[in-house]
Amino acid sequence: MKKLVFALVVAVVVGLVGWRLYEEVWGVAADPSPDQLSMGQNIPLLVEVGEVQYHTFSSRFEAPGELRPRRSVEVMSRISGYLREVTVERGDEVRQGDLIATVEDTDLLQQLGRAEAGVEVARATVQREEATRRNLEIQVSRYRTLREANLVSEQELEDLESRLRASEASLALAEAQVRQAEATLRELQVQHAQTRIYAPLDGIVGERYVDPGALVGPSTPIVSIVEVAYLKTVVPVTEDIVPQLRPGLGATIEVPALGSPGLRGFVTRISPVVATETRTADVEIELENLQRRLMPGMFVKVILDAGQTRRSLMMPRAALLTQGGQQGVYLLNDQMRAVFQPIQIGVIEGNLVEIRSGLAEGTRVITTGAQNLNNGDLVRVR
């Protein structure tokens, strides 16, 4: 019986010790008394705190990126028709001006024949009208001489002059019809030339979309051509680094797939606009690929270093939270209660957040446990 009582006592003691350890580790207090509940007292929540301090950073910036061709086009037919031939395949190297594909031109050839005949008819009409006008000019000149001798009447001379003016108008009309027929012919010649499709730039055929016999038009891509002698990558750079960059600044580009030392690239363009959501601006870096070791789509790591340093007020990233659309942190007041403090942040560097306004150096902010707090909660620092 004594052993049983002893065992019960030991079990009770172990249970109390275990519960105390549970409170210490997890921050769970014992059940509040009825008096505490009736008085509305809060149970302290266990939290951790961090301190706002100045940190010095270099202007070195790293960001992941993806290689893209410097130029890429989808080649389309400028006229509608059935594709007769595609002369290239995916991966073929092409030069600007190389024949890529041809479109059926049978109907256009028929129209060209009619247009050429129309031009000849219009020119023949001009020749006929010119002959008629010259003949009437001679007659008018003769009638004027005869009129001076009163050998013909005034009416006869006026009729002949009227016929001359009509002939001149007919000649002008015939000449306009020649110009119209020639314009139609040139338009058809241009359309016929467009049945032959040429490469607009030097590069590699990236994709072939259609085969001979397909109906193509101005909105139907036939092949895509990418320029791979030079590649580029575009990375978002934080607003504090952007002012230190300039076109022509060198960049190191590491390509994990190649496992080789970093390649040399250069900044070519810097976006003039900072995205309000991310506080970054796009920076374009270009690099040579004359040996064709790199391919569009490869993952890269871009390293930019403007050779400068900066000193900023920083806090632990775990303290940052958002309430009602406002970014801020929880501070501790003298009564050990959490007080929400709105802040404005700058860039995020790893586990640190830059403070633009709202906090001073040395301020203690709640980190672990901040997400579970409400304004005014009673807390206990671990």
Buried (B, 14 or more C-beta within 10 A) or exposed (E): EEEEEEEEEEEEEEEEEEEEEEEEEEBEEEEEEEEEEEEEEBBBBBBBBBBBEEEEBEBBBEBEBEBBBBBBBEBBBBBEBEBBBBBBEEEBBBEEEBBBBBBBBEEBEEBBEEBBEBBEEBBEBBEEBBEBBEEBEEBBEEBEEBBEEEEBEEEEBEEBBEBBEEBBEBBEEBBEBBEEBBEBBEEBBEBBEBBBBBBBBBBBBBEBBBEEEEEBEEEBBBBBBBBBBBBBBBBBBBBBBBEBBEEEBEBBBBBEEEEEEBBEBBBBEBBEEBEEEEBBBBBBBBBEBEEEEBBBEBEBBBBBBBEEEBEBBBBBBBBBBEEEEEBBBBBBEEEEBBBBBEBEBBBBBEEBBBBEEBBEEEBBBBBBBBEEBEEEBBBEEE
